[in-house]
Amino acid sequence: MDQGQDLDRRVKELIVRQLKLEIDPASIASSAPLFGDSAEGLGLDSIDALELVLGIEKEFGIKVQDEEVGVKAFASVDALCAFIESKAA
């Protein structure tokens, strides 16, 4: 498994664990929106966002500095992976 796939899996597992979702991490579409009311997304809200930021910071040892970056970075699992990779580089 390459690093990108591994990161994708870790992020999905983190989302499910951190937010105590009762779904299979593999069932989360990498490109689906995490927030909002779209049918294919997870429909997360601002409380979930805070939990997710805490989980990402703890798990990957990175800081999510400002809200605007956070909004883009947390758009989807793909966006989150790209954000984490850019911070880790």
Contacts in CASP RR format, 6 or more apart in sequence:
PFRMAT RR
TARGET T0000
AUTHOR 0000-0000-0000
METHOD contacts of the structure
MODEL  1
MDQGQDLDRRVKELIVRQLKLEIDPASIASSAPLFGDSAEGLGLDSIDAL
ELVLGIEKEFGIKVQDEEVGVKAFASVDALCAFIESKAA
1 9 0 8 1.000
4 81 0 8 1.000
4 85 0 8 1.000
7 81 0 8 1.000
7 84 0 8 1.000
7 85 0 8 1.000
8 30 0 8 1.000
8 77 0 8 1.000
8 78 0 8 1.000
8 81 0 8 1.000
9 25 0 8 1.000
9 26 0 8 1.000
10 59 0 8 1.000
11 77 0 8 1.000
11 80 0 8 1.000
11 81 0 8 1.000
11 84 0 8 1.000
12 25 0 8 1.000
12 26 0 8 1.000
12 28 0 8 1.000
12 30 0 8 1.000
12 77 0 8 1.000
13 25 0 8 1.000
14 52 0 8 1.000
14 55 0 8 1.000
14 56 0 8 1.000
14 59 0 8 1.000
15 21 0 8 1.000
15 25 0 8 1.000
15 28 0 8 1.000
15 34 0 8 1.000
15 42 0 8 1.000
15 52 0 8 1.000
15 77 0 8 1.000
16 23 0 8 1.000
16 24 0 8 1.000
16 25 0 8 1.000
16 28 0 8 1.000
18 51 0 8 1.000
18 52 0 8 1.000
18 54 0 8 1.000
18 55 0 8 1.000
19 44 0 8 1.000
19 48 0 8 1.000
19 51 0 8 1.000
19 52 0 8 1.000
21 42 0 8 1.000
28 42 0 8 1.000
28 77 0 8 1.000
29 40 0 8 1.000
29 41 0 8 1.000
29 77 0 8 1.000
30 76 0 8 1.000
30 77 0 8 1.000
30 78 0 8 1.000
30 81 0 8 1.000
31 76 0 8 1.000
31 77 0 8 1.000
31 78 0 8 1.000
32 38 0 8 1.000
32 40 0 8 1.000
32 41 0 8 1.000
32 42 0 8 1.000
32 76 0 8 1.000
32 77 0 8 1.000
33 40 0 8 1.000
33 41 0 8 1.000
33 42 0 8 1.000
33 43 0 8 1.000
33 75 0 8 1.000
33 76 0 8 1.000
34 41 0 8 1.000
34 42 0 8 1.000
34 43 0 8 1.000
34 44 0 8 1.000
34 52 0 8 1.000
34 74 0 8 1.000
34 75 0 8 1.000
34 76 0 8 1.000
34 77 0 8 1.000
34 80 0 8 1.000
35 42 0 8 1.000
35 43 0 8 1.000
35 44 0 8 1.000
35 45 0 8 1.000
35 48 0 8 1.000
35 49 0 8 1.000
35 74 0 8 1.000
35 75 0 8 1.000
36 43 0 8 1.000
36 44 0 8 1.000
36 45 0 8 1.000
37 43 0 8 1.000
44 52 0 8 1.000
49 74 0 8 1.000
52 74 0 8 1.000
53 64 0 8 1.000
53 70 0 8 1.000
53 74 0 8 1.000
56 62 0 8 1.000
56 64 0 8 1.000
56 80 0 8 1.000
56 84 0 8 1.000
57 63 0 8 1.000
57 64 0 8 1.000
60 84 0 8 1.000
60 87 0 8 1.000
60 88 0 8 1.000
62 84 0 8 1.000
62 87 0 8 1.000
62 88 0 8 1.000
63 87 0 8 1.000
64 70 0 8 1.000
64 73 0 8 1.000
69 83 0 8 1.000
70 83 0 8 1.000
72 79 0 8 1.000
72 83 0 8 1.000
73 79 0 8 1.000
73 80 0 8 1.000
73 82 0 8 1.000
73 83 0 8 1.000
74 80 0 8 1.000
74 83 0 8 1.000
END
